[in-house]
């Protein structure tokens, strides 16, 4: 809508209001524009790394305000506690096992997200949304798998994790020739083109600022139409980098500095929405792809009071501190303790904007009632936690059942320092049932006291194995990822 027509219509509305023909409430109701959507997705951020969930070593005032003005989700999960798998769940509304994306895709990967999967961006395109991603993609770095081919109008960022490069502290002692055999140079991509083939540490210091300013510019450019912007930060994945404006400012080391810059980024985006009076028509979601990479010690965050961290399906790995903000729609200062998951975001957005769900089967269900606080009833019977291709756990109401599996752990030891990790130990857990209402740290097995619950969850697990498989057993509902054509 051009400014002349907009001004004319606005003048007409003001005149009608003045003579009492329509009310201010009718103006808002008749506008009819579907809500904008902003998803801010952290990398390797711990459950206790922001003020609303317990961080005290450094300030996060913008996230604190977001929580006061919005809603905390205390029991919000990702599909798998590792980069690519987690992002696949968010963007497709499916367990990553269903869509064939596992682990963290590196520069040698020849596969990525399948073109047959409808992404969250493509859901929004049904309603003529402007769509953009500024940050880490990690669903395939070859052109067929990049964002511009999957519903996004604009893309700027890294195609995979920021440590997949030849400057990791652990390899700096090697000659560059040997380093490049392990990892090639890290590229920075704008749309479909590599604009910097050899990202340096100095370049990484600017990433949070660049992602933020791109997002702000996109919002301002598209303020007259509905938009979806996805900001998957490269931080706080190691190696940690921060711009000069926050370097040394937290008093809590480099990790604190980086978290302060992330908080600044959230503030810039929310302030931009307020400035252009878009706040009351924009849903903003802040969460993370998985928990902290604990072996990095002082360069990793905290999952307290949860058990373990990234790379495990204990809650410290897959339960994420989550905030949702939409003034006037999301009830301010409230808390949702009902379990939910990133797979539910796509169908939730589809319901909010009146878009159709994908033709392919998805696993997520709309949680509009949880977002708006109209009820605390979950649309899901249970949530399922795979690591790799192994079904390791189920969340069912307050209950969490772990099937026997091995996992990595720091076993109470401190992690590394200054970006150099400490080695994990291996441990194993047997069939174990936890009451998360009483035992948030998953410490006390109560299966012998609740045999009916155990039987129910074992049956659910067996049904899911039939659908999505388990280790070497293929599930009937699994689909293939996209693959490069063989030459």
Secondary structure, DSSP 8 states (H G I E B T S, - for coil): --HHHHHHHHHHHHHHHHTTSS-HHHHHHHH----EEEEEEESS--TTSSGGGT--SS--HHHHHHHHHSEEEEEEE-SSSSHHHHHHHHHHSS-HHHHT--S---TT--EE--TTS--HHHHHHTTT-EEEEES---S-SSGGGSGGGTT-SEEEEESS-TTSSTT-GGGTTS-HHHHHHH-----EEETTEEEESS--HHHHHTHHHHHHHHHHHHHHHTTTS-EEEEEE--TTSSS----TTTTT-SSSHHHHHHHHHHHHHHHHHHHHHHHTT-GGGEEEEEEESS---GGGGGGS---TTSS--TTSSSHHHHEEEEEEE-TTTS-TTEEE-S-EETHHHHHHHHHHHT----SS-------HHHHHTS----S-S-EEEEETTEEEEEEETTEEEE-SEEEEE-TT----BTTB----EEEEE-SEEEETTT-TT-----GGG-HHHHHHHHHHHHHHHHHH-BTTB--TT----EE----
